[in-house]
């Protein structure tokens, strides 16, 4: 399960609290909402989109599509997991996205 991070103290390590909260709420309800399913289907609204908004130094196309294939793949996996209400998989994929963002933030950016 996720660690609680006090609000007002953002971690230095990438942390996607918006989608993490959605996963917790979906697990409690037993499913994701239709709004969650809509958002996960759009690059600018999915977990990768949340990362883009918080960490814009990572390279993205104009439509929010990440240039890095690892993030594209993770975004696709996450979409499938949300649609299937696979909560454990969603939690792992969010952590994988955060790890990928952390790695990309340390790596030189190609433009």
Buried (B, 14 or more C-beta within 10 A) or exposed (E): EEEEEEEEEEEEEBBBBBBBEBBBEBBEEEEBEEEBBEBBEEBBBBBBBBBBEBBEEBBBEEEBBBBBEBBBBBBEBBBBBBEEBBBEBBBBBBBBBBBBBBEBBEEEEEE
